[in-house]
Amino acid sequence: MKWAGLTGVLLLLVIAASLFSLLTGEMDISLSSLPDIFREKSGIEYSVLTKIRIPRIITAISVGGALSITGAILQGIYRNPLVEPYTLGISGGAALGVSIAIVFGLHLTIGSAVLPVSGFAGSLITIFLVYFLSLKKGNISINKMLLIGVMISFISSSAMMFLMSISNKDSMHSIIFWMMGSLDEPNTLLIKIVFYSSIAGLLISTFFARPLNAMRLGQEKARHLGINSEMTLRVLFIVASLLTGICVAVAGIIGFVGLVIPHIVRNTIGSDYRVLLPGSFLGGSFFLLVCDLLARTVIAPNELPIGVITGLVGGLVFILILTRQGIRAKIK
Amino acid sequence: MENYLDLKNITCGYPGGFQIDNIGFEIGKGMFVGIIGPNGSGKTTLFKGLTGELKIKGGSIMLEEKNIEAMTLKQKAQKIAVVSQFTEITDMTVEEYVMLGRMPYRQNFQFFETKEDFQITEKYMKQTGVFEMKDKQMSELSGGEQQLAAIARALAQEPELLLLDEPTSHLDITHQVQILNLIQKLNNDTGLTVLIILHDLNLASEYCDYLILMNKGKVHIKGTPAEVLNFQTIEDVYQTVVITRVNPVSNKPVVFLVSERVLKNGGNLQ
C-alpha cells in the first residue's frame, strides 16, 4: 500500500538520521565500533553516547514529532494552513513564565529545573485562558479561539519585553538564549516525559484521524456525518496544547517545525489524517534530527541555537517547494 | 400513508434574531417534498432546525415517531443525509469525499474502511456518474460535478431521508435537470424520502409531489403544486405579478414573470 511505503521511507530516514547523529560530533565514532562500545559499557565513548547523544536524539525525535503533529492537528481543526503550535499563544505564555523565573533569579536560587516548570506553567495558563475565553454559551468558537490566542501571544511578548527592559544583562541573555531553543536537556525525567507524551499524543490524535477527515468539510458537515465535532475539537485542542507546552518547556521555542513539516507531508502523501499524522510525526523527527546535527557541527565546538537552524532551513526549503509547485495551499 | 417525518409546532431561530414559529407539517415515507418561499421567509432556518444546526426552541420533530433530538448524531446520520448549496472545496479525491458518507457506520476503533464501504461507495459513484472522476481532486470538478459527488456522498450514508438545500441554484439547466432527475429516480426506485428547498418555482412544481410555501417565518400554505402555485398566492407572498399556466406536457403549473413595461402596456407590446 502507498501509505505503508511512504511511512516506511520516513521511518528509515529517521533511523538513518539517528544513527548518523549518534556517530557525529566533537568526537567521531565509527559505525563498526558501536557494537563493541555497547558491549563493554565503559569508556569515554560509551558515556558520550549514553549521556549526551542518545538523550539528545530522543529529545529531537520527540520534540520534532510532537510539534509537527500539533501543527497538523491545529491546521486541521482551524482549517487554516498558517496556524502552527505557537499561534495560539502557548509559546508566548511559556516564554513569559520562563522570563519571570529568570528575572526573579529563581533558576539560581531553586535550581535549573525551575525553567521548564515555569515554562509549562505559563503555557498551561495560556491554554486555560484561550479555552475558556473562547467558550460561547458552552460552545467553542473556532475563530474566537484563534484571535484570542494571537492576542495572548502579543500580550505576553510585550510583557516579556517589559521584563527584559528592566532586567540586567545576564537575565536578558538567559531569556534570549532560552527562547532560541535547545535540545540539550540534562534532566532525564524531562526527556522521558517529552518522549512518552509525544507518543501518547500521536496515538490519541491518530485515533481521531477519521473524525478529523470529516472535519475537513467543516464542523457542521462533519456533524451531519455523525461526528461529534465539538468533542473532537476539544480533545484535540487539549492534546495539541499540552504537547506544545511540554515541548516548549523542555526545548524552548523551536519554530517552523509545526508549520513546514505538516505542509510538506500534505503535499507528498495527501491530507488523509490517518497517514498525515504518523507521516508528520516522522517527518518532524527527521527534520529536527538533521537540524540538530547541523546546529552542533557547523561551528563546532560551539553550537548554534536550534531555533535558528530550523527557521533558516525550514523557511528556505518551504519557499523552494512552494515556488516550484506553484502556490498551492493544501489544507481543509 | 403513514407519516415518516412529523413536525409539530416547531419554533426555531437564531439567538436574539430571526425565528420561525409554529411550523407544522407531515411527510409520508417516499414523498418528494419541496420547500419554497421568498428570501428571508425562513426556509433555511427550518432546514437548520431539521439538521440540528439550530436548536429547536419549541415543538418536536418526530422521525418515524421517534423524537429526533433523542437520537445520537450517528443514528441521525444513518437516517438523514444532507446536501447543501455548495460543497466544500477540499483537497481530497472524489472517492475519499464520497467515502466520508460511510462515516456514520464506522465502529469506534475502526481505522480503515471495510470492503462493504468500498462497494457501496462505488455503487453510488456509478449511479451519480462521478465514478470516472473518482481519482480527481474535488477542486478540479465543475460546480455541477461537485454537486453530483455531494449527492453520491449523501447516498453512501444510505439514508431514508434526503435533505437538500437549494442544490441546483447555481447550476446551468443541464445540471439542474440532471440532478433533479437523479433525485427523482432515487425517490421512485428506492422510496427515498426527499425534502428539498428550491428557489425556482417551476422546478419545484415540476418535480415535487407536495409543496410547503413559507412566508415571514410561517407556513403560508401547503399542498400539491396545483394547490399552492396559483397567481393569487404567489403574488401575495412574493409581492410580484405573475401569470400561471399549465405545462402542456406534465400538466404541472408553470409560473411566468412579466416585465413592468409589458404590464403598463396592458400585456400587449404591439
Interface residues (C-beta under 8 A of the other chain):
Chain A: K137 F207 A209 R210 N213 A214 R216 L217 G218 E220 K221 R223 H224 L225 G226 I227 N228 R266 G270 S271 D272 R274 K330 I331 K332
Chain B: P15 T51 G52 E53 T72 L73 K74 Q75 K76 A77 Q78 I80 A81 V82 S84 E88 I89 T90 D91 M92 E96 L100 G101 M103 P104 R106 F109 Q110 F111 F112 Q157
